[in-house]
Amino acid sequence: MLLINHLALAQQGDNTYQFLQLPNSARTAGLGGINISLDDNDLSLSYHNPALLSDTLDKTVTFNYINYMTDINYGYSAFAKDFDHLGTFAAGLFYLDYGDFVETDIYGNTVGSFVVKEYALNLMWSRRINPQLRLGANLKPVYSVMESYTSYGIALDLGLQYMNANELFRAGFAIKNMGYQIKTYTSNNQEDLPFEILLGFSQKLAHAPFRASATYRHIQQFDIGYDVEDSSSSTAEVSSPNFAQLFMRHWVFGLEFIPSDNFYLMLGYNTQRRSELSIEGNGGLVGYSWGAGLKISKFNISYSSARYHLAGRTNFFSISTNLNRFM
């Protein structure tokens, strides 16, 4: 349970269903953990902004597996279908499995085992308003079970994407996880969902194979920092982040090298992750992520790795294809 609490604290842990904020694919993880402006014909990207669900994704299917920490694993799968005059629809499932836990009595004797799992069904829709603007929505029923405690709720994401005429610049805006915890884990313990407002930008160079992205998270709350007690001081001094540090914690940066349509490399930097999870005096590569994508025959395959802590890293694997290629 300590690891579950660690996961929650690392993701603004004063809300329930924190797993909804996790990166769902190798692409998003490699670009720092989230991207709401870039579509690039990738169905997985629409999880963080439903407006990225485009008609070019008709009959696309994607599978994502994440080897998180210790025996925690999670994944995301989705399928998209375009309908003329109605828009593009997609259905996906996000699951998180914390592994098996040993159940003991008050004396430490093993009496059994239990599981901790969470699920979110994604029902997405998007439609192009004009050649440069597209909107989308994602309805997410959520179910969570922790030993004998269960909870379910409903969440809604709304998003917009703007693309300029030459398609080199894209901007995204998303309001995520509006909703309600319908059934609480325990009585009289209503919890809020991890509500968040984001703004993102992506720019591809016209004459060079590079594309940069930047995402500003938690627009609704500027101060997402916390006071840190200096353990080396005998007077228990407490330091608070300054304005610049608080401002930078909102940003996630990504950079792609795209030499061809069949291959790309990516690098990401998550400022909040580095500021909260790195060890004082030895940050290492905490907060950084990297990965690569390759198109082989009819399949798009990608892998990325993200460093959450000096003690270990997280691996992301994704594969997708368009069923129209087989017809």
N, C-alpha and C positions, 0 to 999 in steps of 0.2 A: 504493500500500500504506500510505502514511502516513495517508490518510483512513480506511482500514479500522482501523488501530490507534487512531486518534482515536475512532472509533465504539465500539470495545471498551472503551477507558479510561473513556469517559463512562458506561458501563453496568457498573461493577464488573468490569473486564476481566481478572480472573485465572481465567476459565473459558472453555470453548468454547461454541459456538452462542449467542453473546450476542444474536443477533437475536430470540431467543424472548422477550426482555423489551421489545421495541419496542411502542409503541401500534399497534393494528391497524386503527383506524377514526377517523373524524372525531369521534365522540362521546367516545371515551376520550382522544384527544389534546386536545380542547377542555376536558376536565375535569382536565387536568394530566398526562396520560400513562397513568393507570391508575385503574380503579374496580372494586372487587370486591363491592360491596353493591347497586348499582342495576341493576335489570333493565329495567323500563319498556318491555317488549315490543320489545326491540332485540336481535337475534340476535348482533350483533358483540360485545356486552358479555360473552357467555358464554366468549369466548376467554380472558379473564383469570380467570374463575371459572366452572367448568362448572355449578355449582349455579344459575346465573342462566338456564340453559336451561329454559324453562317450556313447559307444554302449549299456551299461547296462541300459541306460535311455530310451530305445525303448518303445514307447507308454506310456510314463509317462506324466502326466498332473499336473500342480501346480497352486494354487491360493493363492495370498498374499494380505492382507489388512493392511493398516497402518493408525492408528489414530494419526496424526502428532501433530499439535498445533492448539489451538482454534477450528475453524471449517474447518481446512485444512485436507484433506484426500487424500491418494493416494494408488495405488495398482499395482500389476504385475501378469500377468497370462501367461502361456506358455505350449506348447505341443511339444514333441520330437518324432522323428521317425528315425530309423536306416535303411540304405540301404546298402546291401552288396556291397563292392568294391567302393562305392561312399563316404561313411562316414555317420555321424549322422547329421541330420538336426533338427532344432527347430524353431518355430515361437512364438513370445511373444508380449505382449502389455503392456507398462508402461504408466500409466496415473496419472496426478496430478490435483486435484481440489481444488482451493483456497477458494471456497465458493462463496456466493452471496455478492455483494457490493452495497451499497446505492449510487445512483448518485444524486448529488445536483447541483444547480446553484451557481453563485457567491455570492448569498445572504443567502445560506444555506438551501434553500427550496428543498425538495425532488422532483425530476423530473422523477425518474425511478430507475432502478437497472441494474447491469451488472455482468458478470462472468469473471473469469480468470482461464483458463485451459491449460494444456500442455500434449502432447502425444508423445510417441516414439514407433514405430514399430520395433521389433527386429527380424531379419532374420539371424539365426546362422547356422554355419557349422563347424564340426571338423572331424579330421581323425587321427588315430594313425599311426605315421611314423615307429615306431618300438615298441617292448614291453615296452620300458621305456619313450618314447617321443611322445607327441601328440600336434598338432597345431590346431588352430581354428580362425574363423573370424566371425564378427557380423556387419551386415549392418543395420543402424538405420535411417530411415526417421523420421524427427521430425516436429511436428506442434505445434504452440503456439498461443493462442488468449488471449489478454488482453484488455477488453472493445472493442473498435472499431479497435484496432491495432492487426494485425496478422503477423506471421512470420513462415517460414518453411525452413528447411535445411536438410542436410544429414551428417551422422557421420559414422565412421568405427572404429571398435575395432579389434586388432590382438593380439593373445595370444599363449603362449607355456606352456606346463606343463611337468615336468620331475618327474618320480617316480622310486625309486631304486628297486632292485630285490626283497627285502622282503616286499615292499609296506609300510614300516613304515615311510619313508621320502619322501616328495613331495616338489617340488619347482615350482613356477609359475612366468611368465614374461608377462606383458601386456602393450600394447600401446593403449590408449583409447581416443576416441572422436577426431580422425582426421577427418576433414571435412570442410564444408563451409555453411555459412548462405545464402541460395539462395535468399530469400525474407526478407528484413529487416522490422522492425516495422515502421520506418520512413525513408524517403529518405536520402541518403548520411550519413548513420549511420551504417556502416558495423561493426559487432562485431565478435570476435573470439569465437570458441567453447572451452569448458573447457578441453583442451588437457592435457594429463597426462601419464607419464610412471611409472610403478610400478614393484616391485620385492618382492616376498613373499616366505615364507618357512613354512612347517608344519612337525612336528615330533611327532610320536606316540611312547610311551614307549613299549618295547617288553614284559615286565612282570608286567605292572601296567596299570590301566584303565585311563590313562591321555594322552592327545594330546595337544601340544602347537603350536601356530601359531604366526608369525610376518610378517608384511607387511610394506615395505618402499615405501611411496608415493612421487610423484612429483620429480622423479629423475632428470627431465629436469631443475629444478629450486631449488637451495639450499635455498636461502633466501625467505621463505614464511611467515616471521614475519612482524610486523609493529611496529612503534614507539608508545609508550603510554604516554600521557600527565598526569602528576601527578596532579589531581584536588585538592589535599590537600596542595599543595605548592603555595605560593603567587607569586613565580617567574616562574610558568608554566614550571617546569622542565620536560624534555622529556627523557624517558628511552628506550633504544634499547636492544633487546634480544642478549645475547652473543652467541658464537659459539656452546656451548653445548646445549643451549636452542633451537637454530635453528635446530640443528641436531635431537634432540629428537622429535620435532614437526612433523617430517616425519613418525613416527612409530605408527602403530596400533597393539595391542597385543590381543591375544585370548587364552583362556584355556578351555579345555573340560574335563569333567569327564564322562567316558563311561563304566558303570558297566556291560552293556549288549547290545545286538544288538537292543533292543526295547526301550531303554531309555538313555538319556544323559542330562547333565547339562552344561551350558556354562557361561563364564565370559569374558568380554572384557574391554579394556582400550584404549581410543583414546586420544593421547597426544595433538594433535592440538586443538581438541574440548575443552579440559579442559583448555588449556592455553589461548584460545580466548574468551570463554563464561562463565568462572567462575568469580565470584565477588571477588575482592581483599580482602584477609583476611578471606573469607568464601567460599571456593571452594565446600564444601559438597561432593556430589557424581557426580558432573558434569564431564563428560568424561567417566564415567563407564557405563557398560551395563551388563545385565544378562538375562538368559532365560533357557528354558527346551524344550526337544523334546520327543515325545512318539509315539510309533507305536501301534495302536489299530486296530485289525482285518486287513483290507486291506489298511488302511490309515495311513499316517505319519502326525502328528499334532505337531506344535511347537508354542511357544509364547516367546516373549522377551520384555524387557523394557529398554530404553536408556534414560539417564539423559542428556539433552542438557543445562538445565538452572535450577537454584534453584526454579524458578517459576513453573516448570512443567516437565513432562516426556512424552515420546512417546511410544506408544504400537504397537507391531507388531504381526500379526496373520498369520500363514501359514498352508496350508493343501495340501497334494499331494498324488497321488496314481498311480500305474501302471495298465493300463487297461488290461494287460495280466493276472492279478490276477483274473479277472472276467470271463475269457474265459476257 
